[in-house]
Amino acid sequence: MSGGDFLTLGDIARLSAGTLIGPDVSLPRGISIDSRDVKSGDLFVAIEGNRTDGHKYVSQAFKSGASCALVKRSKLDIVKAPMGCSIVAVDDTEKTLALAAREWLDRVSPRVIGITGSVGKTTTREVMLAAMKGIGPAHSAPKSYNTMIGASLTVLSMPRDCRFLVLEYGTSSFGEISSLVNVFPPNDMIITEVRPAHLEGLGSLEGVLRAKLEILESPRGEFLSYNADNDLLWNAFSSGIGDGNGLEVVSVGTSRGDVRIEHREILWSCDGPRLFMVVSYGGERVEISSGLWLLHNAYSLAFAWLMAKRNRGEDSFVNLASSLTPFSGRGDVIRTSGGGWMINESYNANPASMSAAIDNLMDLAQKANLRPQAILGGMLELGAESDHWHALMVDKLRGLKELDKVVFVGREWSKCALPDSAIWVNSLEDVLELPLDMGDGTLTLIKGSRGYGLDGFVKVKSR
């Protein structure tokens, strides 16, 4: 390997038994797998996917300013580098990207904090990143990069002085997390929740649990924390799961667990909502106030406080938590053009997150003396259990007499016995045509799977 701080294109070729065509230069910090995102000097990685083949866009990437490209050897006949640019030809570009990332991970050698779970991964990752930055140089992905490609890109963008690397480990089928933790092994692990999600690939809740527990296969695992309020996780760890791994295990919960969330409450002011919570652990009792107002964010804050405490940074985290606010599409509360309020939960949805979002809507509406209503997109990727979970959600909503209006979006709701007062439409375009009252005194929840694009509704209706 080269003696410089960062990898070179020659290193990449040697790691993968590939061929370097052109100058051997340092690997660019900017790496893209989408030719539309390429910036000057970037490395473009051509991925052969199910929908399209990145090799078709290599020439476009070079025109956009890429200085080099990683391509499959078998595709060399259709790609060509301009003068002064380089190509690394390998058997498998995705595997080579991961090999390069693992090499960089081993060189930098940060403490890796790995987060998995059906819900709460991204918020926990962002809060954890903020907590670790209060202690030393820390790095994470700019968005939900929780696949092998995403994790590879995250690691390769890590600076040389990084002390803490925070990664998400996602899955929609068995073996994905297992592969991830063996390439990018976490030292500290967090399991946020086990709820119905990605059931098309995992089959059942028990399948979801099994997939999430693959994180225990990390060859460098030392510490694990999990949500003790989740019965599946509590029962698994109470029965001895992980005992043979030599892990220190600390649970977090409201009704049970080592770290206890003794109190959590949504407070309302003219600036919007805040979360107030009390955490206790090992005889210590701490009050935390945060702009991350959603009740379930108490778990993310507690996990981050615990990790900060383990690294002697709990005091700085308590101060930092006060300034944290929800990320776009994950509970940010914004004013509507009509003068009302809107809870933007448009990023994604599964039964657990939608149920929690409805609870938060009703709680906040009561605290703020606002009229609650909801626009709910269908929950995708629930497989054969989709009808069951959508029917349960409708039953929950039917019991909320204070809920002023509900608009259901998508075919997933079409088989449900909807309340007479409900409105059902097929798409985002249909919702935008409805004469909805979102004026002064209203609080509207926007929640649904990303496939329904309800963030488009938020953009149109926000002030």
C-alpha positions as CSV (number, residue, x, y, z in Angstrom):
1,M,0.0,0.0,0.0
2,S,1.1,3.6,-0.6
3,G,2.6,5.5,2.2
4,G,0.4,8.6,1.9
5,D,-2.4,9.5,4.2
6,F,-5.2,8.5,1.8
7,L,-5.6,5.7,-0.7
8,T,-4.4,6.0,-4.3
9,L,-6.0,4.6,-7.4
10,G,-3.1,2.1,-7.5
11,D,-4.1,0.9,-4.0
12,I,-7.6,0.3,-5.3
13,A,-6.3,-1.7,-8.2
14,R,-4.0,-3.8,-5.9
15,L,-6.8,-4.4,-3.4
16,S,-9.0,-5.9,-6.0
17,A,-6.5,-7.4,-8.4
18,G,-7.6,-4.8,-10.9
19,T,-6.0,-2.8,-13.6
20,L,-5.2,0.9,-13.5
21,I,-5.4,2.7,-16.8
22,G,-4.0,6.2,-16.6
23,P,-2.2,8.3,-13.8
24,D,-1.9,6.9,-10.3
25,V,-3.2,9.7,-8.1
26,S,-4.8,10.0,-4.7
27,L,-8.4,8.7,-4.5
28,P,-10.7,11.7,-4.7
29,R,-12.6,12.6,-1.6
30,G,-15.7,13.1,-3.7
31,I,-17.1,9.7,-4.8
32,S,-20.4,9.4,-6.7
33,I,-22.5,6.5,-8.0
34,D,-24.9,8.8,-9.8
35,S,-23.5,10.7,-12.8
36,R,-26.0,13.5,-12.1
37,D,-24.3,14.2,-8.8
38,V,-20.7,14.2,-10.1
39,K,-18.6,17.3,-9.2
40,S,-15.3,18.3,-10.5
41,G,-12.5,15.9,-9.6
42,D,-14.8,13.2,-8.3
43,L,-14.4,9.4,-8.7
44,F,-17.4,7.9,-10.5
45,V,-18.2,4.3,-9.5
46,A,-20.2,2.5,-12.2
47,I,-22.7,0.2,-10.4
48,E,-24.5,-2.5,-12.5
49,G,-27.9,-2.5,-10.8
50,N,-31.3,-4.0,-11.4
51,R,-32.8,-0.9,-12.9
52,T,-29.9,0.6,-14.8
53,D,-26.2,0.1,-15.5
54,G,-23.9,2.9,-14.4
55,H,-21.4,2.0,-17.1
56,K,-23.8,3.7,-19.6
57,Y,-23.1,7.0,-17.8
58,V,-19.3,6.9,-17.5
59,S,-18.8,9.3,-20.4
60,Q,-21.4,11.7,-18.9
61,A,-19.6,11.5,-15.5
62,F,-16.3,12.5,-17.2
63,K,-18.1,15.4,-19.0
64,S,-19.4,16.6,-15.6
65,G,-15.8,16.8,-14.3
66,A,-15.0,13.3,-12.9
67,S,-11.2,12.7,-12.8
68,C,-11.4,8.9,-12.6
69,A,-13.9,6.0,-12.8
70,L,-14.2,2.6,-11.3
71,V,-15.6,0.2,-13.8
72,K,-16.1,-3.5,-14.4
73,R,-13.4,-5.2,-16.5
74,S,-16.0,-6.8,-18.7
75,K,-17.3,-3.3,-19.6
76,L,-14.0,-1.8,-20.7
77,D,-15.1,-1.9,-24.4
78,I,-17.8,0.7,-23.7
79,V,-15.9,3.1,-21.5
80,K,-13.1,5.4,-22.2
81,A,-11.2,8.0,-20.1
82,P,-10.4,11.5,-21.5
83,M,-6.7,12.6,-21.6
84,G,-5.3,13.0,-18.1
85,C,-8.1,11.0,-16.4
86,S,-7.9,7.4,-15.1
87,I,-9.9,4.2,-15.0
88,V,-9.6,1.3,-12.6
89,A,-11.0,-1.8,-14.1
90,V,-12.1,-4.6,-11.7
91,D,-14.3,-7.7,-11.6
92,D,-16.9,-6.2,-9.2
93,T,-17.1,-2.5,-8.6
94,E,-19.4,-2.7,-5.5
95,K,-17.1,-5.2,-3.8
96,T,-14.0,-3.1,-4.7
97,L,-15.7,0.0,-3.2
98,A,-16.2,-2.0,0.0
99,L,-12.6,-3.3,0.0
100,A,-11.3,0.3,-0.4
101,A,-13.5,1.5,2.5
102,R,-12.4,-1.3,4.8
103,E,-8.8,-0.5,4.1
104,W,-9.4,3.2,5.0
105,L,-11.4,2.1,8.1
106,D,-8.4,0.0,9.2
107,R,-5.9,2.9,8.6
108,V,-8.0,5.5,10.5
109,S,-9.1,3.1,13.2
110,P,-11.9,5.1,14.7
111,R,-14.3,3.7,17.3
112,V,-17.3,2.5,15.3
113,I,-20.8,3.0,16.7
114,G,-23.3,0.9,14.8
115,I,-27.1,1.5,14.9
116,T,-29.8,-0.8,13.7
117,G,-33.6,-1.1,14.3
118,S,-36.9,-1.0,12.5
119,V,-37.5,2.7,13.4
120,G,-35.4,5.5,14.9
121,K,-32.0,4.6,13.2
122,T,-31.5,7.9,11.4
123,T,-32.5,10.1,14.3
124,T,-30.4,8.1,16.7
125,R,-27.5,8.3,14.2
126,E,-27.8,12.1,14.0
127,V,-28.1,12.6,17.7
128,M,-25.2,10.2,18.3
129,L,-23.1,12.1,15.8
130,A,-23.8,15.4,17.6
131,A,-23.0,13.8,21.0
132,M,-19.6,12.4,19.7
133,K,-18.7,15.7,18.1
134,G,-18.9,17.2,21.5
135,I,-16.1,14.8,22.6
136,G,-13.8,14.6,19.5
137,P,-13.7,14.4,15.7
138,A,-16.7,12.4,14.6
139,H,-18.1,11.4,11.2
140,S,-21.3,9.9,9.7
141,A,-23.3,9.9,6.5
142,P,-25.1,13.0,5.2
143,K,-28.3,10.9,4.9
144,S,-29.6,7.3,5.4
145,Y,-26.6,5.4,3.9
146,N,-27.4,2.0,5.5
147,T,-26.5,-0.4,2.8
148,M,-23.1,-1.8,1.8
149,I,-22.7,0.9,-0.9
150,G,-23.8,3.6,1.4
151,A,-21.6,2.5,4.3
152,S,-18.6,2.3,1.9
153,L,-19.2,5.9,0.7
154,T,-19.6,7.0,4.3
155,V,-16.3,5.4,5.4
156,L,-14.4,6.7,2.4
157,S,-15.5,10.3,3.2
158,M,-14.2,9.9,6.8
159,P,-11.4,12.4,7.6
160,R,-8.0,11.1,8.8
161,D,-8.4,12.4,12.3
162,C,-11.8,10.8,13.0
163,R,-12.2,9.3,16.5
164,F,-15.8,8.2,16.3
165,L,-17.6,6.8,13.2
166,V,-21.4,6.4,13.4
167,L,-22.9,4.0,10.9
168,E,-26.4,2.7,10.2
169,Y,-27.0,-0.9,9.5
170,G,-30.2,-1.5,7.5
171,T,-31.8,-4.6,6.1
172,S,-34.7,-5.8,4.0
173,S,-33.5,-9.4,3.8
174,F,-31.6,-11.9,5.9
175,G,-27.8,-11.7,5.8
176,E,-27.5,-8.0,4.9
177,I,-26.5,-6.8,8.4
178,S,-24.3,-9.9,8.9
179,S,-22.4,-8.9,5.7
180,L,-22.2,-5.2,6.8
181,V,-20.8,-5.9,10.3
182,N,-18.1,-8.2,8.9
183,V,-16.9,-5.6,6.5
184,F,-17.4,-2.6,8.8
185,P,-17.5,-4.1,12.3
186,P,-18.9,-1.8,15.1
187,N,-17.4,-1.7,18.6
188,D,-20.5,-0.2,20.1
189,M,-24.0,-1.3,19.0
190,I,-27.5,0.1,19.4
191,I,-30.7,-1.7,18.6
192,T,-33.5,0.9,18.6
193,E,-36.6,-1.1,18.0
194,V,-38.0,-4.3,16.4
195,R,-41.3,-3.5,14.7
196,P,-43.1,-4.6,11.5
197,A,-41.0,-3.3,8.6
198,H,-39.7,-4.8,5.4
199,L,-41.9,-7.8,5.9
200,E,-41.8,-8.7,2.2
201,G,-38.2,-9.9,2.8
202,L,-38.3,-10.8,6.5
203,G,-41.7,-12.5,6.7
204,S,-42.7,-11.7,10.3
205,L,-41.7,-9.9,13.5
206,E,-39.6,-12.8,14.5
207,G,-37.8,-12.5,11.2
208,V,-37.2,-8.8,11.8
209,L,-35.8,-9.7,15.2
210,R,-33.5,-12.3,13.8
211,A,-32.2,-9.9,11.1
212,K,-31.5,-7.1,13.6
213,L,-29.7,-9.5,15.9
214,E,-27.2,-10.1,13.1
215,I,-25.4,-7.0,14.4
216,L,-24.1,-9.2,17.3
217,E,-21.9,-11.0,14.7
218,S,-19.5,-8.0,14.7
219,P,-16.0,-9.4,15.3
220,R,-15.1,-6.2,17.2
221,G,-18.2,-5.8,19.3
222,E,-17.6,-4.7,22.9
223,F,-20.8,-2.9,24.0
224,L,-24.5,-3.1,23.2
225,S,-27.5,-1.1,24.2
226,Y,-31.1,-1.9,23.3
227,N,-34.7,-0.7,23.8
228,A,-35.9,-2.6,26.9
229,D,-39.5,-1.5,26.3
230,N,-39.6,-3.7,23.2
231,D,-40.8,-7.1,24.3
232,L,-39.0,-9.0,21.6
233,L,-35.7,-7.5,22.4
234,W,-36.2,-7.7,26.2
235,N,-37.1,-11.4,25.9
236,A,-34.2,-12.2,23.6
237,F,-31.6,-10.6,25.8
238,S,-33.2,-11.9,29.0
239,S,-32.9,-15.4,27.6
240,G,-29.2,-15.0,27.1
241,I,-28.8,-13.8,23.5
242,G,-25.4,-12.3,23.2
243,D,-24.0,-13.8,26.4
244,G,-21.3,-15.8,24.5
245,N,-20.1,-12.7,22.7
246,G,-18.4,-11.1,25.7
247,L,-20.5,-8.0,25.3
248,E,-21.3,-5.4,28.0
249,V,-25.0,-4.9,27.6
250,V,-26.9,-1.9,29.0
251,S,-30.7,-1.6,28.3
252,V,-32.7,1.6,28.0
253,G,-36.4,1.9,28.7
254,T,-39.3,3.7,30.4
255,S,-40.8,0.8,32.4
256,R,-37.7,-1.3,32.7
257,G,-34.0,-1.3,31.8
258,D,-30.6,-0.2,33.2
259,V,-30.9,3.4,31.9
260,R,-34.4,4.5,32.9
261,I,-36.4,7.2,31.1
262,E,-38.3,8.3,34.2
263,H,-40.3,11.0,32.6
264,R,-40.9,12.4,29.2
265,E,-43.3,15.2,28.2
266,I,-44.1,17.4,25.2
267,L,-44.2,21.1,26.1
268,W,-45.5,23.8,23.8
269,S,-44.4,27.4,23.4
270,C,-44.9,30.1,20.7
271,D,-41.7,28.8,19.1
272,G,-43.2,25.3,18.8
273,P,-42.8,22.0,20.7
274,R,-40.0,20.8,22.9
275,L,-39.4,17.5,24.8
276,F,-38.5,17.4,28.5
277,M,-37.2,14.2,29.9
278,V,-35.5,12.8,33.0
279,V,-33.0,10.0,32.7
280,S,-31.5,8.0,35.6
281,Y,-28.6,5.5,35.5
282,G,-26.3,4.2,38.3
283,G,-27.6,6.6,40.9
284,E,-27.3,9.6,38.6
285,R,-30.4,11.5,37.6
286,V,-30.3,14.0,34.6
287,E,-32.8,16.4,33.1
288,I,-32.7,16.9,29.3
289,S,-34.6,19.4,27.3
290,S,-34.6,19.2,23.5
291,G,-36.1,20.5,20.3
292,L,-36.4,16.8,19.3
293,W,-39.9,16.9,20.6
294,L,-41.4,13.6,19.5
295,L,-41.9,11.3,22.5
296,H,-40.1,8.4,20.9
297,N,-37.0,10.6,20.4
298,A,-36.5,10.2,24.1
299,Y,-34.9,6.8,23.3
300,S,-32.5,8.4,20.7
301,L,-31.5,11.0,23.3
302,A,-31.0,8.4,26.0
303,F,-28.8,6.2,23.8
304,A,-26.7,9.2,22.9
305,W,-26.5,10.4,26.5
306,L,-25.3,6.9,27.5
307,M,-22.6,6.8,24.8
308,A,-21.5,10.3,25.7
309,K,-21.3,9.2,29.4
310,R,-19.1,6.2,28.5
311,N,-16.8,8.7,26.8
312,R,-16.9,11.3,29.6
313,G,-18.9,13.8,27.6
314,E,-22.4,13.6,29.2
315,D,-22.3,17.2,30.5
316,S,-21.6,18.7,27.0
317,F,-24.3,16.5,25.6
318,V,-27.0,17.8,27.9
319,N,-26.2,21.3,26.8
320,L,-26.0,20.2,23.1
321,A,-29.4,18.4,23.2
322,S,-31.2,21.7,23.9
323,S,-30.3,23.0,20.5
324,L,-31.2,19.8,18.5
325,T,-34.3,20.0,16.3
326,P,-36.1,17.4,14.1
327,F,-34.6,16.6,10.7
328,S,-36.7,17.4,7.6
329,G,-39.5,14.9,7.2
330,R,-38.9,13.4,10.6
331,G,-41.1,15.5,12.8
332,D,-40.2,19.1,12.0
333,V,-43.1,21.4,12.9
334,I,-43.7,24.2,10.4
335,R,-46.2,26.9,9.7
336,T,-48.6,26.4,6.8
337,S,-49.4,29.1,4.2
338,G,-52.8,29.4,5.8
339,G,-51.5,30.2,9.2
340,G,-51.8,26.8,10.8
341,W,-49.2,24.2,11.9
342,M,-48.0,21.1,10.2
343,I,-46.1,18.1,11.5
344,N,-43.8,16.9,8.6
345,E,-43.4,13.1,9.0
346,S,-43.3,12.6,5.3
347,Y,-39.9,10.8,5.2
348,N,-41.3,7.3,5.6
349,A,-43.8,5.1,7.5
350,N,-44.3,1.7,9.0
351,P,-47.0,0.7,11.6
352,A,-44.8,1.6,14.6
353,S,-43.8,5.0,13.4
354,M,-47.3,5.9,12.1
355,S,-48.9,4.9,15.4
356,A,-46.3,6.9,17.3
357,A,-46.9,9.9,15.0
358,I,-50.6,9.8,15.6
359,D,-50.0,9.7,19.4
360,N,-47.7,12.7,19.1
361,L,-50.3,14.6,17.0
362,M,-53.0,14.1,19.6
363,D,-50.7,15.0,22.5
364,L,-49.3,18.1,20.8
365,A,-52.8,19.3,19.7
366,Q,-54.1,19.1,23.2
367,K,-51.0,20.9,24.7
368,A,-51.2,23.7,22.0
369,N,-55.1,23.9,21.9
370,L,-55.1,23.1,18.2
371,R,-57.5,21.1,16.0
372,P,-55.8,17.9,14.9
373,Q,-56.1,16.4,11.5
374,A,-54.0,13.9,9.4
375,I,-53.0,13.1,5.9
376,L,-51.7,9.5,5.8
377,G,-50.1,7.8,2.9
378,G,-50.0,4.0,2.6
379,M,-47.3,2.0,4.4
380,L,-45.3,0.1,1.8
381,E,-43.2,-3.2,2.0
382,L,-45.5,-4.9,4.5
383,G,-46.0,-7.9,2.2
384,A,-48.8,-10.3,3.0
385,E,-49.6,-8.6,6.3
386,S,-50.3,-5.2,4.7
387,D,-54.1,-5.4,4.9
388,H,-53.8,-6.4,8.6
389,W,-51.6,-3.5,9.6
390,H,-53.6,-0.9,7.7
391,A,-56.8,-2.2,9.2
392,L,-55.3,-1.9,12.7
393,M,-54.3,1.7,12.0
394,V,-57.8,2.6,10.9
395,D,-59.2,1.0,14.1
396,K,-56.8,3.2,16.1
397,L,-57.9,6.3,14.3
398,R,-61.6,5.4,14.6
399,G,-61.2,5.6,18.4
400,L,-59.9,9.1,18.4
401,K,-63.0,11.3,18.6
402,E,-61.0,14.5,18.9
403,L,-59.4,13.9,15.5
404,D,-61.1,16.4,13.2
405,K,-60.3,15.0,9.7
406,V,-58.3,12.2,8.1
407,V,-57.3,11.9,4.5
408,F,-56.0,8.4,3.4
409,V,-53.7,8.3,0.4
410,G,-53.0,5.2,-1.6
411,R,-54.4,1.8,-2.5
412,E,-53.3,0.2,0.8
413,W,-56.2,1.8,2.5
414,S,-58.8,0.9,-0.1
415,K,-59.7,-2.5,1.5
416,C,-60.2,-0.9,5.0
417,A,-63.6,0.0,6.5
418,L,-62.9,3.7,6.7
419,P,-64.9,6.1,8.9
420,D,-67.7,7.9,7.2
421,S,-65.9,11.2,7.8
422,A,-62.7,10.1,6.2
423,I,-61.5,11.0,2.7
424,W,-59.7,8.5,0.5
425,V,-57.7,9.5,-2.5
426,N,-55.2,7.7,-4.7
427,S,-52.2,10.0,-5.0
428,L,-50.4,13.1,-4.0
429,E,-52.0,15.0,-6.9
430,D,-55.4,14.1,-5.6
431,V,-54.6,15.4,-2.1
432,L,-53.4,18.8,-3.6
433,E,-56.8,19.3,-5.2
434,L,-58.7,18.8,-1.9
435,P,-60.1,22.0,-0.3
436,L,-58.4,21.3,3.1
437,D,-58.6,23.8,6.0
438,M,-55.0,24.2,7.2
439,G,-55.6,27.7,8.6
440,D,-55.1,29.2,12.1
441,G,-55.9,26.8,14.9
442,T,-55.2,23.6,12.9
443,L,-52.4,21.1,13.4
444,T,-52.0,18.7,10.5
445,L,-49.9,15.5,10.5
446,I,-48.3,14.5,7.2
447,K,-47.2,10.9,7.3
448,G,-46.6,8.1,4.7
449,S,-44.1,5.9,3.0
450,R,-41.7,7.7,0.7
451,G,-43.3,6.2,-2.4
452,Y,-46.2,8.5,-2.0
453,G,-44.1,11.7,-2.1
454,L,-46.0,13.5,0.6
455,D,-43.0,15.8,1.0
456,G,-44.3,17.4,-2.1
457,F,-47.5,18.3,-0.3
458,V,-45.4,19.8,2.5
459,K,-43.5,22.0,0.1
460,V,-46.7,23.3,-1.5
461,K,-48.5,24.0,1.8
462,S,-45.6,25.4,3.9
463,R,-45.3,29.2,4.5
